[in-house]
Amino acid sequence: MGRCLVLTLGVPAQVYFGKGELGDQPLDLGNARTSPPCAPPWESDTDLLIHQPSKTLVGIACDVSRQHRDVEWIKSICASLDSSVVKYVSSSDLEHSNLYDDCEIDHVELRWSDMRPDKYERALLLEGLWYYNEDRSKEKLLAFGFADIDNVLRDYKIQMPQRFLCESFLPTI
């Protein structure tokens, strides 16, 4: 059994990193029960945010193309979540141009470490799991997970941070 990652996105955000299998079942987050995992609320694969000096995975990024998505709707979803771990980054932001090589696409970032990423790794991962409230309303995003984070860490020769940005919790999987 590999290790998994679960990051709750409500206020306050919490993180679980440890042994466990995330399948197609709902999660019990303590204060809420989720739907089974679904696709993200926007059409995007998962890319990696890395702190290069320590080779640490500090978060993920998802593309938000202005031509194909309702940007204001995605911004409103992000605004309803814990801003310490979820951030909408516009392509016009200075931080965006430094990290994303001046690409013209906005991003949604999920970060579980206070280490500042200095590398955006275009990974196009499909392993990301998105959990909503039980009725699967796309406006009620509750958590993000990686079913087997060890594969990602091994493939990209990176590690998880020693400390997380938010408190730990133990979901019922």
Backbone as CSV, one residue per row, in Angstrom:
resi,resn,N_x,N_y,N_z,CA_x,CA_y,CA_z,C_x,C_y,C_z
1,MET,0.845,-1.177,0.000,0.000,0.000,0.000,0.889,1.237,0.000
2,GLY,0.645,2.114,-0.952,1.430,3.334,-1.060,0.891,4.426,-0.151
3,ARG,1.504,5.588,-0.265,1.040,6.740,0.501,0.135,7.597,-0.368
4,CYS,-0.770,8.281,0.288,-1.678,9.175,-0.419,-1.616,10.551,0.228
5,LEU,-2.184,11.518,-0.452,-2.284,12.884,0.034,-3.732,13.311,-0.086
6,VAL,-4.265,13.907,0.969,-5.593,14.528,0.931,-5.439,15.936,1.507
7,LEU,-5.865,16.926,0.749,-5.839,18.315,1.182,-7.269,18.820,1.193
8,THR,-7.791,19.138,2.390,-9.125,19.722,2.439,-9.000,21.185,2.043
9,LEU,-10.029,21.726,1.430,-9.942,23.059,0.853,-10.799,24.091,1.556
10,GLY,-11.643,23.648,2.483,-12.459,24.582,3.256,-11.634,25.237,4.354
11,VAL,-12.238,26.192,5.036,-11.556,26.905,6.116,-11.852,26.204,7.436
12,PRO,-10.842,25.792,8.199,-9.417,25.820,7.873,-9.026,24.576,7.071
13,ALA,-8.089,24.745,6.165,-7.589,23.623,5.374,-6.834,22.662,6.289
14,GLN,-6.860,21.389,5.912,-6.126,20.357,6.639,-5.473,19.438,5.619
15,VAL,-4.455,18.702,6.060,-3.747,17.808,5.157,-3.557,16.447,5.810
16,TYR,-3.662,15.421,4.989,-3.281,14.070,5.394,-2.257,13.581,4.384
17,PHE,-1.120,13.091,4.885,-0.097,12.477,4.050,0.355,11.226,4.780
18,GLY,0.036,10.078,4.216,0.406,8.832,4.873,-0.126,7.638,4.118
19,LYS,-0.027,6.494,4.746,-0.475,5.254,4.122,-1.980,5.285,3.937
20,GLY,-2.415,4.758,2.813,-3.838,4.695,2.549,-4.088,4.537,1.068
21,GLU,-5.255,4.061,0.754,-5.641,3.891,-0.640,-6.886,4.725,-0.903
22,LEU,-6.749,5.643,-1.823,-7.894,6.438,-2.255,-8.442,5.767,-3.497
23,GLY,-9.586,5.186,-3.377,-10.203,4.551,-4.532,-11.318,5.421,-5.058
24,ASP,-12.405,4.773,-5.420,-13.545,5.518,-5.952,-14.621,5.717,-4.891
25,GLN,-14.217,5.704,-3.632,-15.153,5.853,-2.522,-15.155,7.283,-1.981
26,PRO,-16.256,7.691,-1.364,-16.287,8.997,-0.692,-15.317,9.005,0.492
27,LEU,-14.986,10.181,0.963,-14.155,10.351,2.156,-14.989,10.958,3.265
28,ASP,-14.693,10.588,4.493,-15.263,11.255,5.659,-14.178,12.179,6.186
29,LEU,-14.403,13.478,6.077,-13.406,14.473,6.465,-13.565,14.927,7.908
30,GLY,-14.421,14.270,8.658,-14.673,14.667,10.038,-15.895,15.552,10.126
31,ASN,-15.856,16.710,9.456,-16.989,17.635,9.481,-17.854,17.550,8.225
32,ALA,-17.460,16.710,7.277,-18.219,16.577,6.034,-17.906,15.240,5.379
33,ARG,-18.873,14.751,4.643,-18.676,13.551,3.837,-18.679,13.992,2.379
34,THR,-17.750,13.443,1.610,-17.601,13.865,0.217,-18.341,12.925,-0.729
35,SER,-18.394,13.345,-1.955,-18.805,12.479,-3.053,-17.648,11.535,-3.350
36,PRO,-17.877,10.508,-4.168,-16.720,9.794,-4.720,-15.894,10.779,-5.546
37,PRO,-14.610,10.510,-5.784,-13.796,11.464,-6.542,-14.313,11.655,-7.962
38,CYS,-14.183,12.882,-8.443,-14.670,13.267,-9.772,-13.579,14.056,-10.484
39,ALA,-13.901,14.490,-11.678,-13.014,15.367,-12.444,-12.976,16.742,-11.778
40,PRO,-11.940,17.529,-12.050,-11.900,18.884,-11.490,-13.035,19.732,-12.058
41,PRO,-13.368,20.828,-11.382,-14.466,21.676,-11.860,-14.112,22.428,-13.139
42,TRP,-12.864,22.423,-13.522,-12.421,23.034,-14.765,-11.694,21.947,-15.550
43,GLU,-11.668,22.065,-16.849,-11.015,21.048,-17.687,-9.520,21.281,-17.688
44,SER,-8.807,20.492,-16.904,-7.370,20.687,-16.813,-6.709,19.468,-16.203
45,ASP,-5.493,19.196,-16.633,-4.669,18.188,-15.991,-3.936,18.846,-14.826
46,THR,-3.241,18.032,-14.059,-2.540,18.511,-12.876,-1.047,18.630,-13.159
47,ASP,-0.497,19.807,-12.891,0.929,20.053,-13.026,1.527,20.283,-11.641
48,LEU,2.842,20.279,-11.537,3.520,20.297,-10.247,4.181,21.638,-9.956
49,LEU,4.150,22.044,-8.695,4.867,23.220,-8.204,5.979,22.709,-7.287
50,ILE,7.210,23.028,-7.653,8.366,22.437,-6.990,9.289,23.524,-6.440
51,HIS,9.825,23.273,-5.256,10.897,24.093,-4.694,12.185,23.369,-5.059
52,GLN,12.914,23.916,-6.054,14.078,23.215,-6.622,15.241,22.993,-5.664
53,PRO,15.619,23.983,-4.827,16.781,23.741,-3.967,16.626,22.502,-3.078
54,SER,15.408,22.243,-2.617,15.178,21.086,-1.746,14.523,19.915,-2.479
55,LYS,14.245,20.100,-3.771,13.549,19.078,-4.575,12.258,18.627,-3.882
56,THR,11.451,19.623,-3.505,10.235,19.376,-2.736,8.992,19.756,-3.529
57,LEU,8.015,18.865,-3.516,6.711,19.135,-4.122,5.905,19.962,-3.130
58,VAL,5.645,21.220,-3.490,4.957,22.123,-2.570,3.502,22.363,-2.941
59,GLY,3.094,21.884,-4.131,1.708,22.065,-4.538,1.500,21.634,-5.973
60,ILE,0.306,21.947,-6.465,-0.048,21.639,-7.848,-0.617,22.886,-8.510
61,ALA,-0.657,22.863,-9.825,-1.257,23.954,-10.593,-2.120,23.357,-11.695
62,CYS,-3.228,24.014,-11.968,-4.132,23.617,-13.051,-4.322,24.811,-13.981
63,ASP,-4.220,24.572,-15.274,-4.432,25.629,-16.262,-5.877,26.113,-16.258
64,VAL,-6.040,27.391,-16.485,-7.367,27.978,-16.679,-7.292,28.817,-17.946
65,SER,-7.713,28.263,-19.047,-7.671,28.967,-20.322,-8.826,29.949,-20.398
66,ARG,-8.540,31.195,-20.660,-9.582,32.230,-20.734,-10.549,32.009,-21.892
67,GLN,-10.127,31.346,-22.938,-10.989,31.155,-24.102,-12.064,30.083,-23.867
68,HIS,-11.801,29.116,-23.028,-12.683,27.954,-22.935,-13.403,27.799,-21.599
69,ARG,-13.152,28.670,-20.671,-13.739,28.476,-19.348,-14.353,29.760,-18.822
70,ASP,-15.290,29.586,-17.916,-15.901,30.720,-17.248,-14.975,31.157,-16.110
71,VAL,-14.094,32.101,-16.403,-13.061,32.527,-15.465,-13.678,33.060,-14.175
72,GLU,-14.730,33.853,-14.266,-15.339,34.426,-13.055,-15.914,33.336,-12.161
73,TRP,-16.494,32.303,-12.747,-17.029,31.178,-11.975,-15.893,30.458,-11.251
74,ILE,-14.770,30.225,-11.929,-13.625,29.556,-11.312,-13.039,30.435,-10.205
75,LYS,-12.952,31.735,-10.444,-12.472,32.655,-9.403,-13.381,32.608,-8.176
76,SER,-14.692,32.512,-8.400,-15.626,32.476,-7.260,-15.474,31.174,-6.469
77,ILE,-15.204,30.070,-7.152,-14.944,28.810,-6.443,-13.694,28.969,-5.579
78,CYS,-12.630,29.506,-6.161,-11.380,29.698,-5.417,-11.587,30.625,-4.222
79,ALA,-12.354,31.687,-4.411,-12.595,32.653,-3.335,-13.371,32.035,-2.173
80,SER,-14.132,30.985,-2.433,-14.911,30.348,-1.367,-14.093,29.337,-0.569
81,LEU,-12.858,29.087,-0.971,-12.006,28.086,-0.328,-10.944,28.767,0.534
82,ASP,-10.185,27.986,1.266,-9.165,28.522,2.166,-8.037,29.166,1.353
83,SER,-7.906,30.473,1.462,-6.921,31.214,0.667,-5.480,30.903,1.068
84,SER,-5.269,30.224,2.179,-3.900,29.853,2.541,-3.399,28.689,1.690
85,VAL,-4.309,27.932,1.075,-3.897,26.789,0.245,-4.392,26.869,-1.195
86,VAL,-5.408,27.694,-1.479,-5.970,27.802,-2.831,-5.789,29.228,-3.325
87,LYS,-5.264,29.343,-4.541,-5.027,30.672,-5.089,-5.313,30.667,-6.583
88,TYR,-6.052,31.675,-7.038,-6.233,31.907,-8.464,-5.129,32.870,-8.881
89,VAL,-4.306,32.474,-9.848,-3.180,33.299,-10.285,-3.415,33.719,-11.730
90,SER,-3.617,35.002,-11.930,-3.839,35.544,-13.265,-2.521,35.638,-14.022
91,SER,-2.593,35.469,-15.327,-1.376,35.571,-16.149,-0.789,36.974,-16.115
92,SER,-1.550,37.954,-15.643,-1.040,39.322,-15.561,-0.287,39.585,-14.246
93,ASP,-0.339,38.651,-13.287,0.374,38.810,-12.018,1.876,38.641,-12.219
94,LEU,2.669,39.446,-11.522,4.122,39.332,-11.601,4.574,37.950,-11.138
95,GLU,3.972,37.448,-10.054,4.323,36.120,-9.545,4.100,35.065,-10.630
96,HIS,3.049,35.233,-11.401,2.736,34.287,-12.471,3.834,34.271,-13.523
97,SER,4.257,35.454,-13.970,5.255,35.503,-15.041,6.598,34.947,-14.580
98,ASN,6.923,35.101,-13.303,8.183,34.562,-12.794,8.168,33.040,-12.737
99,LEU,7.045,32.449,-12.415,6.959,31.001,-12.241,6.559,30.276,-13.519
100,TYR,5.668,30.858,-14.298,5.085,30.171,-15.442,5.670,30.601,-16.794
101,ASP,6.831,31.193,-16.790,7.532,31.571,-18.018,6.682,32.406,-18.968
102,ASP,5.988,33.380,-18.418,5.212,34.332,-19.210,4.148,33.702,-20.110
103,CYS,3.644,32.544,-19.744,2.577,31.974,-20.573,1.292,32.776,-20.364
104,GLU,0.407,32.702,-21.308,-0.800,33.524,-21.315,-1.993,32.846,-20.650
105,ILE,-1.750,31.844,-19.854,-2.827,31.070,-19.241,-2.835,31.319,-17.739
106,ASP,-4.018,31.545,-17.167,-4.166,31.662,-15.721,-4.038,30.270,-15.099
107,HIS,-3.849,30.238,-13.782,-3.724,28.966,-13.081,-4.462,28.997,-11.752
108,VAL,-4.948,27.833,-11.344,-5.407,27.614,-9.981,-4.310,26.823,-9.300
109,GLU,-3.839,27.339,-8.174,-2.801,26.655,-7.417,-3.353,26.112,-6.111
110,LEU,-2.926,24.921,-5.763,-3.150,24.339,-4.438,-1.767,24.128,-3.849
111,ARG,-1.523,24.719,-2.693,-0.209,24.587,-2.050,-0.381,24.046,-0.642
112,TRP,0.464,23.074,-0.287,0.424,22.496,1.061,1.695,22.787,1.833
113,SER,2.558,23.619,1.290,3.796,23.998,1.967,3.971,25.505,1.871
114,ASP,4.648,26.073,2.881,4.943,27.505,2.809,6.235,27.779,2.037
115,MET,6.881,26.724,1.538,8.054,26.910,0.681,7.580,27.493,-0.651
116,ARG,8.276,28.475,-1.136,7.880,29.136,-2.378,8.344,28.324,-3.587
117,PRO,7.421,27.928,-4.464,7.850,27.173,-5.640,8.658,28.067,-6.587
118,ASP,9.688,27.476,-7.170,10.463,28.203,-8.161,10.539,27.426,-9.471
119,LYS,9.764,26.346,-9.547,9.705,25.572,-10.787,8.279,25.076,-11.010
120,TYR,7.799,25.318,-12.201,6.509,24.795,-12.658,6.824,23.635,-13.589
121,GLU,6.445,22.430,-13.177,6.711,21.229,-13.969,5.442,20.826,-14.705
122,ARG,5.469,20.954,-16.010,4.314,20.597,-16.843,4.214,19.078,-16.851
123,ALA,3.413,18.522,-15.949,3.336,17.075,-15.767,2.121,16.451,-16.445
124,LEU,1.032,17.218,-16.598,-0.199,16.721,-17.214,-0.674,15.424,-16.561
125,LEU,-0.633,15.395,-15.231,-1.033,14.203,-14.486,-2.543,14.024,-14.476
126,LEU,-2.957,12.805,-14.533,-4.380,12.482,-14.431,-4.718,11.899,-13.065
127,GLU,-3.713,11.776,-12.179,-3.905,11.119,-10.890,-4.662,11.953,-9.862
128,GLY,-4.829,13.241,-10.103,-5.497,14.088,-9.124,-6.951,13.702,-8.944
129,LEU,-7.386,13.657,-7.686,-8.769,13.308,-7.337,-9.430,14.529,-6.703
130,TRP,-10.613,14.863,-7.168,-11.342,16.031,-6.682,-12.602,15.553,-5.981
131,TYR,-12.797,16.042,-4.762,-13.924,15.615,-3.939,-14.865,16.794,-3.695
132,TYR,-16.149,16.552,-3.907,-17.189,17.565,-3.728,-18.088,17.147,-2.570
133,ASN,-19.081,17.995,-2.249,-20.043,17.574,-1.239,-20.837,16.393,-1.795
134,GLU,-21.599,15.747,-0.947,-22.239,14.485,-1.324,-23.132,14.573,-2.556
135,ASP,-23.747,15.730,-2.814,-24.624,15.809,-3.988,-23.860,16.169,-5.271
136,ARG,-22.516,16.193,-5.186,-21.624,16.422,-6.333,-21.786,17.801,-6.971
137,SER,-22.228,18.754,-6.214,-22.344,20.106,-6.740,-20.947,20.647,-7.024
138,LYS,-20.709,21.082,-8.253,-19.394,21.580,-8.651,-19.012,22.866,-7.912
139,GLU,-19.978,23.522,-7.269,-19.663,24.722,-6.500,-19.187,24.391,-5.094
140,LYS,-19.281,23.135,-4.676,-18.942,22.735,-3.308,-17.730,21.814,-3.298
141,LEU,-16.606,22.317,-3.724,-15.358,21.566,-3.745,-14.842,21.451,-2.313
142,LEU,-14.593,20.219,-1.846,-14.181,20.005,-0.465,-12.721,19.594,-0.304
143,ALA,-12.179,18.812,-1.251,-10.822,18.295,-1.056,-10.194,17.891,-2.384
144,PHE,-8.878,17.782,-2.342,-8.090,17.280,-3.453,-7.232,16.141,-2.923
145,GLY,-6.994,15.127,-3.760,-6.138,14.033,-3.317,-5.300,13.444,-4.429
146,PHE,-4.218,12.797,-4.020,-3.400,11.959,-4.895,-3.498,10.552,-4.342
147,ALA,-3.924,9.609,-5.176,-4.106,8.230,-4.720,-2.784,7.569,-4.364
148,ASP,-1.765,7.744,-5.151,-0.460,7.144,-4.872,0.610,8.184,-5.163
149,ILE,0.823,9.044,-4.194,1.753,10.159,-4.359,3.184,9.669,-4.548
150,ASP,3.488,8.461,-4.062,4.854,7.940,-4.198,5.260,7.783,-5.659
151,ASN,4.323,7.444,-6.541,4.650,7.339,-7.972,5.100,8.687,-8.530
152,VAL,4.402,9.738,-8.165,4.752,11.084,-8.635,6.114,11.486,-8.081
153,LEU,6.325,11.254,-6.795,7.599,11.620,-6.173,8.762,10.877,-6.825
154,ARG,8.573,9.606,-7.079,9.626,8.787,-7.701,9.884,9.237,-9.154
155,ASP,8.806,9.416,-9.910,8.960,9.783,-11.321,9.661,11.127,-11.517
156,TYR,9.432,12.075,-10.625,10.004,13.414,-10.768,11.194,13.650,-9.834
157,LYS,11.581,12.605,-9.090,12.749,12.675,-8.188,12.621,13.848,-7.218
158,ILE,11.462,13.907,-6.574,11.175,14.953,-5.599,10.671,14.309,-4.321
159,GLN,10.477,15.125,-3.305,9.986,14.644,-2.019,8.860,15.546,-1.520
160,MET,8.171,15.080,-0.492,7.161,15.905,0.161,7.852,16.783,1.198
161,PRO,7.236,17.906,1.568,7.860,18.784,2.571,7.904,18.122,3.955
162,GLN,8.833,18.565,4.768,8.927,18.071,6.145,7.787,18.626,6.997
163,ARG,7.355,19.856,6.686,6.257,20.503,7.414,5.202,20.930,6.409
164,PHE,3.960,20.870,6.839,2.864,21.294,5.979,2.331,22.641,6.435
165,LEU,1.708,23.332,5.509,1.161,24.666,5.731,-0.021,24.641,6.715
166,CYS,-0.752,23.541,6.719,-1.943,23.458,7.558,-1.843,22.241,8.487
167,GLU,-2.793,22.154,9.399,-2.791,21.073,10.374,-3.101,19.736,9.734
168,SER,-2.599,18.695,10.349,-2.857,17.342,9.874,-4.192,16.841,10.387
169,PHE,-4.767,15.907,9.661,-5.985,15.242,10.107,-5.966,13.813,9.536
170,LEU,-6.880,12.999,10.018,-6.953,11.624,9.551,-8.334,11.401,8.935
171,PRO,-8.409,11.340,7.604,-9.710,11.082,6.980,-10.086,9.607,7.110
172,THR,-11.358,9.340,7.059,-11.813,7.958,6.990,-11.965,7.620,5.522
173,ILE,-11.137,6.698,5.082,-11.100,6.345,3.662,-11.871,5.049,3.443
